[in-house]
Amino acid sequence: MKKTLSVLLMAILSVGMVFASGQSEQDGVTDSKNEVVTIKYAFWGNPDAIGVEQDIIEAFEASHPNIKVEPVVSGYNDYNSKIMTMIAGGMAPDVMRIDSYNFSDFTALNAVENLDTYIEKSNFDINIYPTAAIDEITVDGSVYALPWATAPLYMLINLNAFEKAGIELPSYDWTMDDFFEIVEAFDGSNSGCYGYATECDQLSSFLPFIWADGGNVLSDDLNTYTLDNPNAYTQVQRLADQYKKGNLPKDTITADADTLTRWFTNNTVAMRSGSSMDILTIQNVEGAKFEAYPMPGSVVKNTTVYKSNEICMSKNSKNKDAAWEFMKFLRGNSGETLYVQARRTPPMLLNDDTLWDQFLTPGKYPQNIKDAANQIATIYGHKLPLRKGYAEIATTLTPTFQSVMIGNESAEEGFSKIADKVQAVIDRNN
C-alpha cells in the first residue's frame, strides 16, 4: 500500500482540484463567527487512545460552541487507505494526523494547507516545539503542519538484568564499542539473558547503527542512495555478527514490540529499542526496573531517532478557520496537557515545565526519562531522512536488513545488491 500512496494521491488530488474550483471564499479564511460549523478530525488509535481524543474534543467544543468536531478514527494499519478514500470521495477530513513517514508525500502533492498565514494572523508561537519537530513540518521555508507526539526511540536498559549480571551501566556518551562489549558480556546463548533485541522489520531500528560512523540511507540532498557505503553498513554488520554468535534472541528477526516487552520484563533481554508507548506498557509490569538512554554513537554522537507525527489541515477543507482553531487547541497547551495527563504522549512543549511532573508516576521507572528526553532533544537526537517516497524506501530495504541479520548475505553484499532498486524508488518520487 505504501508503494501506491503517491500514485493514488496524484489521482485523488486531480479530483480535489475540481472541488476546489467551486468553493470560492469558503476555502479561504472566511468562516462565520456565529454559524455553527462541523469539522472532521482524523486520527489513528486503539480504544485507550480514542478516550483522550474524545476528552480533547469535548474540552474544545466547550470553549468553542460554534465549532463541532466529528472524529474519524481508524487502526494505524488501515489509516492511510481510509484517508485516501475520503479525499477521493470529496470528503477529506478538515484536520488529519499524518505519520511523518508519509508527510512528504502529502505536501509534495499539495494535499495539505500551507499554515503560514494562519500562524501569522493568530500570532501562534511555533517555537513552543523542539527544533527537530519544526524542521519536520517545514517545507521550502513554510510550515505545513503542527507536530504531534515528538519523541525519541530510546535504548531501554533493564536494570534488573544488569544488576544480576554484574555489568556496569553505560553513560549517555557510550559508543558502539561499549554497546557491543555489553552485548557480548551478557553471553545470551549461555546465560539465558541476551544483551539486545530490536524489531528487525523497522528501518528505524537500524538507523542508529547506520548513523554512528557518519553514514545514512540517503545523501544530504535526499536524492541518492548511500547505504552501500562502508560508513553506513559497518555497524549493521557488527550487529548481525552478534546475532550469528547467539548474543541476540533467535526470534528477534520476527519479533514485534509486544514480544520485545515480554522478553524485557521477564529478564530475557537486557537492552531493547523502545518508544514512549513501550515505556508506558513496561511500567505496568510489577517489579520492572529500567531506564531510558540515548542510542550509542561512534564518530557521530547523535544517533537516536527523534521523530514526530504531524497534524495537518486539508487543502480542500471548507472550514479552514474552524480547522485552525481546533489545531491550535489540539497542539497547544490545552491539548498537550490532556494528552500528558492521560499519558498518551510524553511532553514535547517547551513552554510548560510542569508537564513532565504530570506525566511521570512517582516511584516508577524510568526515573531519568525527563533528563534523557531533554538530552536527546538537544544533543543525541537525529532527524530522519524524510522525503517523498520515504515509506516505500523503508519497506523496500526491510527484507535486506533481515537477510543480513540472519547471515544470508553480508551487509556489503546486501546493501550493494539492493542499490539500484532503492534508487529507482527515489527517482520515481522526484
Secondary structure as GFF3:
##gff-version 3
##sequence-region A 1 430
A	DSSP	three_ten_helix	2	4	.	.	.	ID=ss1
A	DSSP	alpha_helix	5	21	.	.	.	ID=ss2
A	DSSP	three_ten_helix	24	27	.	.	.	ID=ss3
A	DSSP	beta_strand	37	44	.	.	.	ID=ss4
A	DSSP	alpha_helix	47	63	.	.	.	ID=ss5
A	DSSP	beta_strand	67	74	.	.	.	ID=ss6
A	DSSP	alpha_helix	76	88	.	.	.	ID=ss7
A	DSSP	beta_strand	95	99	.	.	.	ID=ss8
A	DSSP	alpha_helix	100	108	.	.	.	ID=ss9
A	DSSP	alpha_helix	116	122	.	.	.	ID=ss10
A	DSSP	three_ten_helix	126	128	.	.	.	ID=ss11
A	DSSP	alpha_helix	131	137	.	.	.	ID=ss12
A	DSSP	beta_strand	138	139	.	.	.	ID=ss13
A	DSSP	beta_strand	142	143	.	.	.	ID=ss14
A	DSSP	beta_strand	146	152	.	.	.	ID=ss15
A	DSSP	beta_strand	154	158	.	.	.	ID=ss16
A	DSSP	alpha_helix	159	165	.	.	.	ID=ss17
A	DSSP	alpha_helix	176	186	.	.	.	ID=ss18
A	DSSP	alpha_helix	188	191	.	.	.	ID=ss19
A	DSSP	alpha_helix	203	211	.	.	.	ID=ss20
A	DSSP	alpha_helix	230	244	.	.	.	ID=ss21
A	DSSP	three_ten_helix	250	253	.	.	.	ID=ss22
A	DSSP	alpha_helix	257	265	.	.	.	ID=ss23
A	DSSP	beta_strand	271	274	.	.	.	ID=ss24
A	DSSP	alpha_helix	276	283	.	.	.	ID=ss25
A	DSSP	beta_strand	290	293	.	.	.	ID=ss26
A	DSSP	beta_strand	304	313	.	.	.	ID=ss27
A	DSSP	alpha_helix	320	331	.	.	.	ID=ss28
A	DSSP	alpha_helix	333	341	.	.	.	ID=ss29
A	DSSP	alpha_helix	355	359	.	.	.	ID=ss30
A	DSSP	alpha_helix	369	375	.	.	.	ID=ss31
A	DSSP	pi_helix	376	380	.	.	.	ID=ss32
A	DSSP	beta_strand	381	382	.	.	.	ID=ss33
A	DSSP	alpha_helix	390	405	.	.	.	ID=ss34
A	DSSP	alpha_helix	411	417	.	.	.	ID=ss35
A	DSSP	alpha_helix	419	428	.	.	.	ID=ss36
###
